[in-house]
Amino acid sequence: WLGENYGKDFNFNPHFYKMCDVIVGPSLSDGFNFMIANASACGVPVVATMCGANPDRVINEKTGLLTEPRPEQIAAGIVEVLTNEKLAEKFGKEGAKFSKRFTWKKSAEAHLKVYENVIKKH
């Protein structure tokens, strides 16, 4: 049990992620995947499948591990991170740096550019 504020108080979320040794995103398809982005921002290593937008959130073997969406490969990735402390530390540090490029401001600016281009064309 993570407490009554988990999921209600977003200031609690970093504490949750930092309790974890690894965050696993075993999705078959996904959009932005906030879980992976949040874990990386908190310096927690990530193992995720090569599906959906996961490859946009994880640089394979630099900020985490990307695997095929097969249980054996996901499990092997988890074991690799959990048994290699230096690798886990590297993924955490690099993931925290990489995640800084994903901000609401940058997202809004990118959307604004799309809208401006559509308006110019019509």
C-alpha positions in Angstrom: 0.0 0.0 0.0 1.5 3.4 -1.0 -0.7 5.6 1.1 -3.9 7.5 0.6 -2.3 10.3 -1.4 -0.8 8.2 -4.1 -2.3 9.2 -7.4 -4.0 12.2 -5.8 -1.0 14.3 -4.8 1.4 14.5 -7.6 4.2 15.7 -5.3 4.2 12.2 -3.9 5.0 10.5 -7.3 8.7 11.1 -7.2 8.9 9.4 -3.8 7.1 6.4 -5.3 9.5 6.2 -8.3 12.6 6.5 -6.1 11.5 3.5 -4.0 11.9 1.4 -7.1 15.0 -0.3 -8.4 13.7 -0.4 -11.9 10.5 0.6 -13.7 9.2 -1.7 -16.4 7.0 -0.6 -19.3 5.9 -3.9 -20.9 3.3 -2.3 -23.2 2.3 -3.6 -26.6 1.3 -0.1 -27.6 1.6 3.2 -25.9 1.4 7.0 -26.4 3.7 9.3 -24.4 4.0 6.9 -21.5 4.3 9.2 -18.6 5.4 6.4 -16.3 8.6 5.9 -18.2 9.2 9.7 -18.5 8.6 10.2 -14.8 10.8 7.3 -13.7 13.6 8.6 -15.9 13.2 12.1 -14.5 13.5 10.6 -11.0 16.8 8.8 -12.0 15.2 5.4 -11.9 16.4 2.9 -14.6 13.8 1.8 -17.1 13.2 -1.4 -19.1 10.5 -1.0 -21.8 9.3 -2.7 -24.9 10.1 -1.3 -28.4 6.4 -0.4 -28.9 4.5 2.8 -29.3 6.4 5.9 -28.2 8.7 4.0 -25.8 11.7 4.3 -28.2 11.1 8.1 -28.0 11.4 8.0 -24.2 14.3 5.5 -23.8 17.6 5.5 -25.7 18.4 1.8 -25.7 21.5 1.0 -23.7 22.0 4.7 -22.7 19.0 5.7 -20.7 17.5 2.2 -20.2 16.8 -1.0 -22.1 14.3 -1.6 -24.9 13.2 -5.1 -25.6 10.9 -7.0 -27.9 7.5 -7.4 -26.3 8.2 -11.0 -25.2 8.1 -12.0 -21.6 11.5 -13.7 -21.8 13.2 -10.6 -23.2 11.5 -8.2 -20.7 12.6 -10.5 -17.9 16.2 -10.7 -19.2 16.2 -6.9 -19.3 15.0 -6.6 -15.7 17.6 -9.1 -14.5 20.3 -7.3 -16.3 19.5 -4.0 -14.7 18.9 -5.5 -11.2 22.2 -7.4 -11.3 24.5 -4.7 -12.8 24.6 -1.8 -10.3 26.9 0.3 -12.6 24.5 -0.1 -15.5 21.5 0.8 -13.4 23.3 3.9 -12.1 24.3 4.9 -15.6 20.7 4.5 -16.9 19.4 6.5 -14.0 21.8 9.4 -14.5 21.4 9.5 -18.3 17.7 9.1 -18.1 17.4 12.0 -15.7 19.4 14.2 -18.2 17.4 13.0 -21.2 14.0 13.5 -19.6 14.7 17.2 -19.2 13.9 17.6 -22.9 10.3 16.7 -22.3 8.6 19.7 -20.7 5.0 21.0 -21.0 6.5 24.3 -22.4 8.3 22.5 -25.2 5.2 20.4 -25.9 3.0 23.5 -26.1 5.6 25.3 -28.4 5.7 22.3 -30.7 1.9 22.2 -30.9 1.7 25.9 -31.5 4.1 25.6 -34.5 1.9 22.9 -36.0 -1.2 25.1 -35.6 0.7 28.1 -37.1 1.8 26.0 -40.1 -1.8 24.8 -40.7 -3.1 28.4 -40.5 -0.4 29.6 -43.0 -1.4 26.9 -45.5 -5.1 27.7 -45.3 
